[in-house]
Amino acid sequence: MKSKKLIYPLVCLFAPFILSSCSQSENKITVAEVTHSIFYAPMYVAQSKGFFKEEGLTVNFITTPGADKTMAALLSKEAQIGLMGPEASVYVYNNGQKNYAINFAQLTQKDGSFLVSRDAYEHFGYEDLKGHTIIGGRKGGMPEMILEYVLKQKGFEVGRDDPTKEIHIRTDIAFDVMGGAFSSGEGDFVTLFEPAATQMEKLKLGYIVSSLGEESGNIPYTCFSALKKYHSTNEKQIQKFTNAIYKALVWVHENDAQTVAKAIQKSFTSSDLEELTTVVERYKSIQAWPTTLQLTEESFNKLQEIVELAGELTKRAPYEKLVTTKYAINAMKS
């Protein structure tokens, strides 16, 4: 009896702390981002402007270069939410994974990479790519597949790792070291995200000649996703996260490039305000960020068509299994 009398007061004393700790744990989210880029400005705005905090969330970001690594972070539970191309969820679903990733919010609607040339062109045309080599990224990754899609739409004969073709695309260089490989003399062209592309120009190591996002049109290029089991037990957390991202998306559209650049400056300490403003304006000019977070069936099917054309998909995955729009719809209503 004596021991029970001692235990009860201790439980009462620490119960508020225990409940508080559980609540804090539930509202902590780690996001694995496929790359750290100004392309994802609304996400960093949600952090810097306190939109996550307003929703009662503590959000931490880790960079996992490449959609394959981002998906691995989800599957290993290193992260709860992944920011990557929806093609990764298609691959995992088609491979028979029961706890597959479900996409719940679209962050970008264009490819965020730019074609960078080693030589300056007064008037660049895609015909200038003939006989040249492009460092295109990982085989099966969206940057490389979008590049292929654009070139094939323009009627070019494209060869992955085949220099005998009209245009040769190299896929043997990892996504996160493409810029370094190009600056060291590899390839004639490279596709780069920002701020890497602009920094390459500033160093006079390359010249931006085209926006692949502008050339390829609207597609759900990067989306937020979480595993099926996480969805089943954490709907409130996903909704809060989506609400914060939507607030940030609206804020980005309502403010000019310099204001947005100032808001994300702490996330990109290697870039000065002028550079950040240039990049944000560039993404605004190609309408990289959508006005809604909803991933439509039409755009999801277009993405799968691009993956099919690249020879990376033999069977399409069902939209109703891999996409949910309820969080995005609720966020717009709130």
C-alpha positions in Angstrom: 0.0 0.0 0.0 2.8 2.3 0.9 4.4 2.0 -2.5 1.1 2.6 -4.3 0.6 5.8 -2.3 4.0 7.0 -3.4 3.5 6.2 -7.0 0.1 7.9 -7.4 1.4 11.4 -6.5 4.4 11.0 -8.8 2.1 10.1 -11.7 -0.1 13.1 -11.0 3.0 15.3 -10.8 4.5 14.1 -14.1 1.3 13.5 -16.1 1.1 17.0 -17.5 4.7 16.7 -18.6 4.1 13.3 -20.2 1.0 14.5 -22.1 2.8 17.7 -23.2 5.8 15.6 -24.5 3.4 13.3 -26.4 1.7 16.3 -28.0 5.0 17.9 -29.0 6.2 14.7 -30.5 3.0 14.3 -32.5 3.4 17.8 -33.9 7.1 17.4 -34.9 7.5 16.6 -38.6 10.7 15.9 -40.5 10.5 16.7 -44.3 13.0 15.1 -46.6 13.5 17.4 -49.6 14.8 16.0 -52.9 17.2 19.0 -53.2 17.7 22.3 -51.4 16.6 24.9 -53.9 15.0 28.3 -54.2 12.5 26.3 -56.4 10.8 25.3 -53.2 10.5 28.9 -51.9 6.9 28.5 -50.6 8.1 25.8 -48.2 10.8 28.0 -46.7 8.4 30.9 -46.5 6.1 28.7 -44.4 9.0 28.3 -42.0 10.3 31.9 -41.9 6.9 33.6 -41.8 5.8 31.3 -38.9 3.0 29.5 -40.8 4.0 26.1 -39.5 4.2 27.5 -36.0 0.7 29.0 -36.4 -0.6 25.5 -37.1 1.2 24.2 -34.0 3.9 22.3 -35.9 7.6 22.1 -35.5 9.1 21.3 -38.9 12.6 20.1 -39.6 14.2 19.7 -43.1 16.7 17.2 -44.3 18.1 17.1 -47.8 18.1 13.7 -49.5 19.5 14.2 -53.1 17.4 12.4 -55.6 13.8 11.1 -55.4 15.1 7.6 -54.7 16.9 8.7 -51.6 13.9 10.8 -50.5 11.6 7.8 -50.8 14.1 5.7 -48.9 14.0 8.3 -46.1 10.2 7.8 -45.9 10.4 4.0 -45.9 13.1 4.0 -43.2 11.0 6.5 -41.1 13.9 9.0 -41.1 11.2 11.5 -42.4 7.4 11.6 -42.2 6.9 13.7 -45.3 8.8 13.7 -48.6 9.1 16.5 -51.2 9.9 14.9 -54.5 8.5 14.0 -57.9 5.4 11.8 -57.8 7.1 9.3 -60.2 8.8 7.9 -57.1 5.5 6.9 -55.6 4.6 5.2 -58.9 7.7 3.1 -58.9 7.2 2.0 -55.3 3.5 1.2 -55.8 4.3 -0.8 -59.0 7.0 -2.7 -57.2 4.3 -4.1 -54.8 5.1 -2.0 -51.7 2.0 -2.2 -49.5 2.9 0.9 -47.5 3.3 3.1 -50.6 3.5 6.9 -50.6 0.4 9.0 -51.2 0.8 12.4 -52.7 -1.3 15.1 -50.9 -0.1 18.5 -52.1 1.6 19.8 -55.2 4.2 22.5 -54.6 5.6 23.1 -58.2 3.9 22.8 -61.5 6.9 23.2 -63.8 10.3 21.7 -64.1 12.6 23.9 -62.1 15.8 23.2 -64.0 17.6 25.3 -66.6 19.8 24.2 -69.5 23.2 25.6 -69.0 25.8 25.8 -71.9 29.5 25.9 -71.6 29.6 28.5 -74.5 27.7 31.7 -74.8 25.1 31.9 -77.5 23.7 35.1 -78.9 20.6 33.3 -80.2 20.3 29.8 -78.8 18.1 27.3 -80.5 17.6 23.6 -79.6 19.2 22.8 -83.0 22.5 23.9 -81.3 22.4 20.8 -79.2 23.0 18.4 -82.1 26.3 16.6 -81.8 26.7 17.6 -78.2 26.6 15.9 -74.8 24.3 17.0 -72.0 24.7 16.0 -68.3 21.1 15.1 -67.7 20.9 13.6 -64.2 20.0 10.2 -62.8 18.3 7.7 -65.1 14.7 7.5 -64.1 14.8 10.9 -62.3 12.4 13.6 -63.4 15.0 16.2 -64.5 16.5 13.7 -67.0 13.1 12.5 -68.2 11.8 16.0 -68.7 14.9 16.8 -70.7 14.2 13.7 -72.9 10.6 14.7 -73.2 11.4 18.2 -74.4 14.0 17.0 -76.9 11.7 14.2 -78.3 8.8 16.7 -78.6 11.1 18.8 -80.8 11.8 15.8 -83.0 15.4 15.0 -81.9 17.0 11.6 -81.8 18.1 11.2 -78.1 20.5 8.7 -76.7 20.9 7.9 -73.1 24.6 7.2 -72.5 24.9 6.7 -76.3 27.3 9.2 -78.0 26.3 7.9 -81.5 22.9 9.5 -81.2 22.0 13.0 -82.5 22.0 14.3 -78.9 23.8 12.4 -76.1 22.5 12.5 -72.6 24.8 11.3 -69.8 23.0 9.7 -66.8 26.2 8.5 -65.0 26.7 11.6 -62.9 24.7 11.9 -59.6 22.2 14.7 -59.3 24.0 16.6 -56.5 27.4 16.7 -58.3 26.3 17.6 -61.8 27.3 21.2 -61.4 30.8 20.3 -60.1 31.3 17.8 -63.0 30.3 20.4 -65.6 32.6 23.1 -64.1 35.5 20.6 -64.1 35.1 20.1 -67.9 32.5 17.3 -68.3 29.9 17.6 -71.0 28.9 20.5 -73.3 25.6 21.3 -71.5 24.1 20.5 -68.1 20.6 20.8 -66.5 20.8 22.7 -63.2 18.4 23.9 -60.5 18.7 27.3 -58.9 20.7 28.8 -57.4 23.3 26.5 -59.0 22.5 27.7 -62.5 22.7 31.4 -61.7 25.9 30.9 -59.7 27.5 29.1 -62.7 26.7 32.2 -64.7 28.2 34.5 -62.1 31.4 32.5 -62.1 31.4 32.6 -66.0 31.6 28.8 -66.1 28.3 28.5 -68.0 25.4 30.3 -69.5 21.6 29.7 -69.0 20.1 29.2 -72.4 16.7 27.7 -71.7 14.1 26.9 -69.1 13.0 23.3 -69.3 9.9 24.2 -67.2 8.8 26.7 -69.8 9.5 24.2 -72.6 7.7 21.2 -71.0 4.6 23.0 -69.7 2.6 22.2 -66.6 3.2 19.0 -64.7 3.1 18.0 -61.0 6.9 18.3 -60.8 7.3 18.2 -57.0 4.7 17.1 -54.5 4.5 16.4 -50.8 3.8 12.8 -50.0 3.6 10.5 -46.9 3.4 6.8 -46.5 -0.1 5.1 -46.4 0.3 4.1 -42.8 1.3 7.6 -41.8 -1.8 9.0 -43.5 -4.0 6.6 -41.6 -2.9 7.8 -38.2 -1.8 11.4 -38.7 -4.5 13.1 -40.7 -4.5 16.1 -38.4 -0.8 16.7 -38.8 -0.9 16.4 -42.6 -3.8 18.8 -42.7 -1.9 21.3 -40.5 1.1 21.0 -42.7 -0.9 21.5 -45.8 -2.7 24.6 -44.3 0.7 26.2 -43.7 2.0 25.4 -47.2 -1.1 26.9 -48.7 -0.8 30.1 -46.7 2.8 30.4 -47.9 1.9 29.7 -51.5 -0.7 32.5 -51.4 1.9 34.8 -49.7 4.5 34.1 -52.4 2.0 35.0 -55.1 1.0 38.2 -53.4 4.5 39.5 -52.9 7.2 40.6 -55.3 10.4 38.7 -55.9 12.6 40.8 -53.6 10.2 40.4 -50.7 10.1 36.7 -51.2 13.9 36.6 -51.4 14.2 38.4 -48.1 11.8 35.9 -46.5 13.9 32.9 -47.6 17.4 34.5 -47.2 18.3 32.6 -44.0 17.8 29.3 -45.9 20.3 30.3 -48.6 23.3 31.9 -46.9 25.5 31.2 -49.9 23.4 33.6 -52.1 23.1 37.3 -51.6 19.8 39.2 -51.8 20.4 40.2 -55.4 21.0 36.7 -56.5 18.0 35.3 -54.6 15.8 38.0 -56.1 16.9 37.2 -59.6 16.1 33.5 -59.1 12.7 34.1 -57.5 11.8 36.4 -60.4 12.9 33.8 -62.8 10.7 31.2 -61.2 7.8 33.6 -61.0 8.2 34.4 -64.7 7.7 30.8 -65.8 4.8 30.3 -63.3 6.7 27.6 -61.4 4.4 27.8 -58.4 0.7 26.8 -58.8 -2.2 28.7 -57.3 -3.7 25.5 -55.8 -2.1 22.5 -54.1 -4.4 20.0 -55.8 -2.8 17.4 -58.0 -5.3 16.7 -60.8 -5.7 13.4 -62.5 -5.0 15.0 -65.9 -1.6 16.3 -64.7 -0.8 13.0 -62.9 -1.5 11.2 -66.2 0.8 13.6 -68.1 3.6 12.9 -65.7 3.2 9.1 -66.2 3.2 9.7 -70.0 6.5 11.4 -69.7 7.9 8.5 -67.6 6.5 6.0 -70.2 8.2 7.9 -73.1 11.5 7.6 -71.2 11.1 3.8 -71.0 10.9 3.8 -67.2 7.2 2.7 -66.9 5.5 -0.3 -68.3 2.3 0.0 -66.2 0.5 3.1 -65.0 -0.4 3.4 -61.3 -4.0 4.4 -60.3 -4.5 8.1 -59.5 -7.1 7.3 -56.8 -4.5 5.2 -54.9 -1.5 7.5 -55.1 -3.2 10.9 -54.8 -5.5 12.5 -52.3 -6.9 16.1 -52.7 -8.8 16.4 -49.4 -6.1 18.2 -47.5 -5.5 20.7 -50.3 -9.3 21.4 -50.6 -9.6 21.8 -46.9 -6.6 24.2 -46.8 -8.2 26.4 -49.4 -11.4 26.6 -47.3 -9.7 27.4 -44.0 
